Amino acid sequence: QVQLVESGGGSVQAGGSLRLSCATSGSIFRSYVMGWYRQAPGKQREQVATITNGYVTNYADSVLGRFSISRNAAKNTVYLQMNSLKSEDTAVYYCNARRPNDNVNYWGQGTQVTVSS
């Protein structure tokens, strides 16, 4: 059973910062593309940022320059540093692990991020 354990969500005022963490097993961490997605009420889940095991990153246009994804191989953990938060960043954020050869996906349980203006 693949486990993605998220932490770090919460409430913050606009302009503030939060850091999300997602821990998993070494076998998943070494082989999968890790990413963060989010889903706001009434909206579809959208990709926020991804990072490959070669540390290549990709960001949604809406978070470019404000969010930063990183991974720590020693801790089998991926992070999402979120700065200059806006009210439109309010959503449930999900950690994702995607197997690159066949796109099998695993998801974390989700963590709520609420930004108040």
Kinemage of the C-alpha trace (Angstrom):
@kinemage 1
@onewidth
@group {chain A} dominant
@subgroup {mainchain}
@vectorlist {calphas} color= white
{ca gln a 1} P 0.000 0.000 0.000
{ca val a 2} L 1.472 3.316 -1.098
{ca gln a 3} L 1.248 6.031 1.509
{ca leu a 4} L 1.681 9.734 0.965
{ca val a 5} L 1.554 11.551 4.297
{ca glu a 6} L 0.937 15.283 4.041
{ca ser a 7} L 1.373 17.998 6.620
{ca gly a 8} L 1.669 21.766 6.867
{ca gly a 9} L -1.693 23.136 5.810
{ca gly a 10} L -3.521 25.790 7.761
{ca ser a 11} L -4.895 29.313 7.710
{ca val a 12} L -2.914 32.401 6.816
{ca gln a 13} L -3.575 35.973 5.796
{ca ala a 14} L -3.012 37.139 2.255
{ca gly a 15} L 0.648 37.809 1.613
{ca gly a 16} L 1.728 35.161 4.085
{ca ser a 17} L 3.571 31.892 3.607
{ca leu a 18} L 3.056 28.205 4.279
{ca arg a 19} L 5.113 25.098 3.595
{ca leu a 20} L 3.518 21.770 2.787
{ca ser a 21} L 5.341 18.465 3.243
{ca cys a 22} L 4.649 15.029 1.799
{ca ala a 23} L 6.523 11.971 3.023
{ca thr a 24} L 6.512 8.589 1.321
{ca ser a 25} L 8.570 5.430 0.987
{ca gly a 26} L 11.994 5.393 -0.584
{ca ser a 27} L 10.965 3.182 -3.497
{ca ile a 28} L 8.216 5.594 -4.493
{ca phe a 29} L 10.291 8.687 -3.918
{ca arg a 30} L 13.200 7.492 -6.050
{ca ser a 31} L 11.144 6.429 -9.059
{ca tyr a 32} L 8.047 8.578 -9.284
{ca val a 33} L 7.316 12.116 -10.384
{ca met a 34} L 6.144 13.908 -7.246
{ca gly a 35} L 3.700 16.764 -7.341
{ca trp a 36} L 1.121 18.928 -5.670
{ca tyr a 37} L -2.410 19.464 -6.905
{ca arg a 38} L -5.245 21.496 -5.450
{ca gln a 39} L -8.996 21.576 -5.552
{ca ala a 40} L -11.063 24.589 -4.593
{ca pro a 41} L -14.780 24.291 -3.793
{ca gly a 42} L -16.800 23.854 -6.969
{ca lys a 43} L -13.707 23.557 -9.155
{ca gln a 44} L -11.774 20.732 -10.742
{ca arg a 45} L -8.527 19.499 -9.289
{ca glu a 46} L -5.601 21.273 -10.908
{ca gln a 47} L -1.877 20.709 -11.034
{ca val a 48} L 0.146 23.178 -8.978
{ca ala a 49} L 3.724 21.928 -9.325
{ca thr a 50} L 5.673 18.781 -10.120
{ca ile a 51} L 9.243 17.628 -9.699
{ca thr a 52} L 10.941 14.633 -11.290
{ca asn a 53} L 13.553 12.419 -9.687
{ca gly a 54} L 16.002 14.413 -11.790
{ca tyr a 55} L 14.812 17.595 -10.059
{ca val a 56} L 13.125 19.038 -13.136
{ca thr a 57} L 10.264 21.245 -11.993
{ca asn a 58} L 7.065 22.466 -13.578
{ca tyr a 59} L 4.611 25.060 -12.268
{ca ala a 60} L 1.134 26.265 -13.039
{ca asp a 61} L 1.177 29.805 -14.402
{ca ser a 62} L -0.933 30.984 -11.464
{ca val a 63} L 1.770 30.097 -8.916
{ca leu a 64} L 4.935 30.766 -10.921
{ca gly a 65} L 7.297 32.971 -8.957
{ca arg a 66} L 5.392 32.490 -5.709
{ca phe a 67} L 5.530 28.735 -5.056
{ca ser a 68} L 8.561 26.474 -5.027
{ca ile a 69} L 8.609 22.676 -5.087
{ca ser a 70} L 11.592 20.724 -3.798
{ca arg a 71} L 12.497 17.211 -2.709
{ca asn a 72} L 14.779 15.861 -0.016
{ca ala a 73} L 16.120 12.427 -0.909
{ca ala a 74} L 17.450 11.778 2.600
{ca lys a 75} L 13.938 12.194 4.037
{ca asn a 76} L 11.896 10.833 1.100
{ca thr a 77} L 9.907 14.042 1.328
{ca val a 78} L 8.677 16.592 -1.161
{ca tyr a 79} L 7.883 20.152 -0.141
{ca leu a 80} L 5.794 22.996 -1.494
{ca gln a 81} L 6.886 26.402 -0.255
{ca met a 82} L 4.071 28.866 -0.823
{ca asn a 83} L 4.825 32.587 -0.566
{ca ser a 84} L 2.770 35.698 -1.284
{ca leu a 85} L -0.394 33.697 -0.800
{ca lys a 86} L -3.631 35.005 -2.258
{ca ser a 87} L -7.241 34.256 -1.392
{ca glu a 88} L -7.549 32.359 -4.682
{ca asp a 89} L -4.936 29.881 -3.410
{ca thr a 90} L -7.516 28.625 -0.908
{ca ala a 91} L -8.070 24.926 -1.630
{ca val a 92} L -7.417 21.404 -0.475
{ca tyr a 93} L -3.887 20.527 -1.545
{ca tyr a 94} L -3.056 16.962 -2.493
{ca cys a 95} L 0.303 15.281 -2.778
{ca asn a 96} L 0.667 13.087 -5.855
{ca ala a 97} L 3.095 10.401 -6.973
{ca arg a 98} L 2.986 9.422 -10.641
{ca arg a 99} L 4.804 6.469 -12.156
{ca pro a 100} L 6.286 7.840 -15.365
{ca asn a 101} L 6.128 4.737 -17.561
{ca asp a 102} L 2.393 4.094 -17.215
{ca asn a 103} L 1.017 7.150 -15.343
{ca val a 104} L -0.238 5.167 -12.359
{ca asn a 105} L -1.128 7.765 -9.716
{ca tyr a 106} L -1.226 7.745 -5.948
{ca trp a 107} L -2.729 10.488 -3.808
{ca gly a 108} L -2.372 11.810 -0.310
{ca gln a 109} L -5.368 12.499 1.907
{ca gly a 110} L -5.285 16.241 1.263
{ca thr a 111} L -4.547 19.203 3.491
{ca gln a 112} L -6.596 22.384 3.705
{ca val a 113} L -5.017 25.741 2.922
{ca thr a 114} L -7.129 28.797 3.678
{ca val a 115} L -5.977 32.303 2.779
{ca ser a 116} L -7.980 35.198 4.138
{ca ser a 117} L -7.892 38.647 2.612
